[in-house]
Amino acid sequence: GENVEQHPSTLSVQEGDSAVIKCTYSDSASNYFPWYKQELGKRPQLIIDIRSNVGEKKDQRIAVTLNKTAKHFSLHITETQPEDSAVYFCAATKRGGGSNYKLTFGKGTLLTVNP
Amino acid sequence: ETGVTQSPTHLIKTRGQQVTLRCSSQSGHNTVSWYQQALGQGPQFIFQYYREEENGRGNFPPRFSGLQFPNYSSELNVNALELDDSALYLCATRQNWENEKLFFGSGTQLSVL
């Protein structure tokens, strides 16, 4: 089955700096890669996602890049703010119907943005 | 904002007991899945339901079972509870079979003593 590795496990940055979180996946058939933000005691929230037919996607201060050949994808947050502090999870799955769709998550990155 | 709701929010059980967790799907979302999130870990896929049938299962034993109802709401049942079952149980829904965006509920925190 799919295996997703995520690093770093913790990341501390100064407000205004950029943050980068990296993930690798093992199953070359995976073609959908979402990122979730989870604040303490709250639900995981989908913040951005990317399909395998796209190399990069941006949404304001957040961007995701995908390298299918190397089987890795990254989350980039620019101009970080204290409210960006949370645990971030990457995940991977095959899209579509049947029993193919099952998100495999990384272990998470605790991002702390210091004012 | 997601409309996936779960109940109860917290639950305490003893080893060997049985538990039922409930999930109301976001409006119009017909595909429901359940995830287990242990402390400090990412969520782990338990199973998925579509058209009231289980369709896809992770590495969880048969004592983890579920139901989906005609209104798309769902239940997760766990029999013969073990200490290691203590975790946050998350329900998540998708708009339909083809839509890949998954939205989570706030979860049920289960403690097994």
Chai-1 contact restraints between the chains, C-beta under 6 A:
chainA,res_idxA,chainB,res_idxB,connection_type,confidence,min_distance_angstrom,max_distance_angstrom,comment,restraint_id
A,Y32,B,E100,contact,1.0,0.0,6.0,A-B,restraint_1
A,R43,B,F104,contact,1.0,0.0,6.0,A-B,restraint_2
A,R43,B,S106,contact,1.0,0.0,6.0,A-B,restraint_3
A,P44,B,F104,contact,1.0,0.0,6.0,A-B,restraint_4
A,F89,B,G42,contact,1.0,0.0,6.0,A-B,restraint_5
A,R95,B,E100,contact,1.0,0.0,6.0,A-B,restraint_6
A,G97,B,W97,contact,1.0,0.0,6.0,A-B,restraint_7
A,S99,B,N55,contact,1.0,0.0,6.0,A-B,restraint_8
A,S99,B,G56,contact,1.0,0.0,6.0,A-B,restraint_9
A,K102,B,F45,contact,1.0,0.0,6.0,A-B,restraint_10
A,K102,B,G56,contact,1.0,0.0,6.0,A-B,restraint_11
A,F105,B,G42,contact,1.0,0.0,6.0,A-B,restraint_12
A,F105,B,P43,contact,1.0,0.0,6.0,A-B,restraint_13
A,G106,B,G42,contact,1.0,0.0,6.0,A-B,restraint_14
A,K107,B,Q41,contact,1.0,0.0,6.0,A-B,restraint_15
A,K107,B,G42,contact,1.0,0.0,6.0,A-B,restraint_16
A,G108,B,G42,contact,1.0,0.0,6.0,A-B,restraint_17
